[in-house]
Amino acid sequence: MSILSEIPTLWLQISLVGAWLGVILLVAEGLNRFTSVDAEVSRKVVHIGTGNVILLAWWLEIPGWVGISAGVLAGAIALISYQLPILPSLNSINRKSFGTFFYAVSISVLVAWFWPLQHQEYAALGILVMAWGDGLAAVIGKKYGKHIYRVWGIQKSWEGSATMYLVSFAVSSLILLTVQGNVWQTWAVSAVVALVAATLESVSKLGIDNLTVPIGSGAIAFFLNQFWVIGS
């Protein structure tokens, strides 16, 4: 009976998440089809907007299996969209990238890891570092990036990398402040997470940073907080 009694609530939760994703996709598609906005901007609207779903899932206490299933479904849609123009706003860039697929995989992995541990904050941290950090770094770097550097043939800008670091630090700090308060571990962990996230983003190819950055950020924050025990 308890499972059956939870079904209406679960459907309401899924409907709220679905509505949010629908709005984000509609906005991005509208920008892509009916305005002269750069394709990268419409992609980053989806990138940042979908990442915030992890906050809804955490706040609404959506079961882990729902998040995992959603990630798997999104990954399948992403693979199909690389062959068929289902959502041009996701893939309308002039470079080969599997970022959308990796993004979906990272969500499934982080939810599968941290939901059973009752540490949803680390899944949220990883996804939001990628969503906001990488999203804003790409926009800032493209528009204002004047100081270019290359790593393994990958062109990046110091302006974009600085944005990645600062936003990653801000996102990590806000989440950890909410969960564990204003302790020294909050700031130390956030600084390390930001440095690792910026480094991983700077050396990525084919969009693999959408996998390495969120999983790496969530994992490092988790393990550092286990090592630097809160309250010590």
N, C-alpha and C positions, 0 to 999 in steps of 0.2 A: 504493500500500500504506500510505503514511504516513497518509493521510486515513482509510482504513478502520480502521487501528489506533487512531485517536483516537476513534472512535465510541463504544466502551464508556465511556471516560472522560467524554466529553461528555454522554452520557446520565446518568451518575452525577452530574455537576455540575448538570444541569438538574433531576434528581430531588431533590437537596438543596435547591435554590432553591424548587422547587415545594412541597416538604414544609414549608418555612418559611412560605411564603405561605399554604398551607392551614391551618396552625396559627393564624396571625394572623387569618385570615378567620373561622375557627371560634370563636375567642375573642371577636371583635367581634360576630358574630352571636348568640352565647350571651348576651353582655351586653345586646344590643339586644332579644332576644326573651324572656329569662327573668329579667331583673333590672329594677329601677327606675332603673338608671343613666341619666343624661342621654344623649340621642342624640349630643350633641357628643362625649362621652367615647368612645363606641364608634367613632365616625368617626376620632378621633385615635389610637386603638389601631391602626387600619388605616393611618392616615397615617404614623405613626412606624415601625410594624413593617415596612411595605412599603419604606419608604425605606432601611432597613438591608440590603435585598437587594443594594444597590450594593456594600456591603462584601464580601458573599459572592462577587459576580461578580468583584471585584478580587482577592480572596484566592485564589479557585479558578482565576483566569485564564480565565474564560469568554470565548469569542470575541465580538467586538463585534457580529457579525451576530445573535447570539442575543439580546443585550440590546436591540438595535434592534427585532427581531421581537417580543420580549415587550412592549415599550412600545407598539408598534402594536396588538397584540392587546388589551392592557389598555385602550387608548384606545377601541377598537371596543366592547369590553364596557361601558365607562363610558357611551358614547353610547346603547347599547341600554338600559342600566339607568335612564337618565333617563326612558324611556318605559314600561319594564316593571319591576316590583318584584323584580328579580333578587336584589339585595343591599341590603336596607333599611338596613343599618348604614352604607352609603356615602352615601346620599342622604336620610336621614330627618332633615332639618333644615328649619326654617321660613324658608328664604330661597333665592332662585334663585342657583345656583352651578354652574359648570362646572369646579370645581376638580379633580375626579377625572380628567377628560379632560385638562386642562392638565398635571396631574402626570405622566400617562403620556407625553404629548408631550415634556415636558422631559427625561425619562429617555432617550428615543430620541435627542433632539438632543444631549445631553451625551455619551452613549456614542458616537454617530456622529462627534462632534468629537474627543474626547480619547483614545479607544481606539487609533485609528490612529497618534496621536502618541506613544503609550506614556506618556501622562501621565494615567493613570486617576485619580490623586489629585484632579484638578480636577473630574472628574465626580462623584466621591464627595463632595467638599467641597460642591458645589452642591446635590446631592440631600439630604445630611444637614443642611445649614443649613436647608433647607425642612422636612425631616421633623421634626427636633427643635426648631428655633427656632419655626417657625409652630405646630407641634403643642402645645408647652408654653405659648407665648404665648396661644393661644386658651383653654386650660384655666385658666391663671392669671388672664388678663384677665377671663374670665367670672365666676370665683369671687371674685376679690379686687380687680377693677378698680373703683375708687371715683372716680378722677380722669379724667373723660371729656373728650375733645377730638374735634373733627370736621374732616375734610379733604374738601372737595368733597362734602359731605353724608354722608360715611362716618364712622360712630361708632367710635372706638377708645378705649382707656384707656392712660394713661401706664404703668400697671403691666404691661400686656400688651406694650407696645412696649419697655419696659426689659428684660423677659424675652427678647424676640426678639433684642435687641442682645447681651445677656450670653451667651445660649446660642449664638448665631451666632459670637461671638468664641471661645467655648470649643471649639466644633466645629472651626472653621477652624484654631485654634492646635494642637489635637491632631493633626489630619491633617498640617499642615505641619511640625510638630515631628518626626513620624514619618518624613517624606520628606526634609526638608532640614535638620533639626536646630535647635538653639537659636541662631539667628542673628537679627539685628535685623529682617531682612525678614519673618521668620515673624510677629513681633508687629505690625509695621506693616501688613502685608497683611491680617492678621486683623482689625485695628481698622477698616480701610477697608471690608472685606467686611461686617463686622457693621453698620456705619453704613448702607451701601447697602441691605443686606437689610432692616433695620428700616424704612428709609424706603419701600422698594418695598412692603413688607407693609402699611404704614399707609395707602397711597393706592390699594389694590387694590379692584376691584369684580368681582363675578361669579366670584370664585375665580381671577382671572388672576394673582395672586401666585404660584400654583403653577407658573406658567410663567416669570414675570419674575424671581422670587427665585432659583431654582436656576440658571437660565442666566446671570443677571446676576452671581451670586456666583462661579460657576465661571470666567466670562469675566474678571472683574475680578482675581481671584486669579492667573489665568494671565498676563494682560498686565502686571500690576504686577511679577510676578516676572521677566518678561522685561526690563522697564524697570530694575528694581532688581536687577541681576544678582547672583545668589548668589555670595558670596565677595568682593564688591567692598567 
